[in-house]
Amino acid sequence: ADAGYTPAAPAATGAGGDAT
């Protein structure tokens, strides 16, 4: 759910992606 963060796994946090 981090705004502006583009991870490779969007399902990790739902809206953010990666757990980092």
LOLUMBA-924502 format. One record per residue (C-alpha): residue in three letters; x, y, z. Coordinates in steps of 0.25 Angstrom, whole numbers, plus 2048, in hexadecimal, padded with zeros to 3 digits. Layout:
N
NODE   resn     x     y     z
NODE    ala     X     Y     Z
...
//
This chain:
20
NODE   resn     x     y     z
NODE    ala   800   800   800
NODE    asp   80C   809   7FE
NODE    ala   808   814   7F4
NODE    gly   812   816   7E9
NODE    tyr   818   808   7EB
NODE    thr   818   7FF   7DF
NODE    pro   81B   7F1   7E3
NODE    ala   81B   7E4   7DC
NODE    ala   811   7DD   7E5
NODE    pro   805   7E6   7E6
NODE    ala   7FE   7DC   7EE
NODE    ala   807   7DC   7FA
NODE    thr   801   7E8   801
NODE    gly   7F5   7E9   7F8
NODE    ala   7F6   7F8   7F4
NODE    gly   805   7FA   7F6
NODE    gly   80A   7ED   7F1
NODE    asp   817   7E8   7F7
NODE    ala   818   7E7   806
NODE    thr   824   7F1   806
//
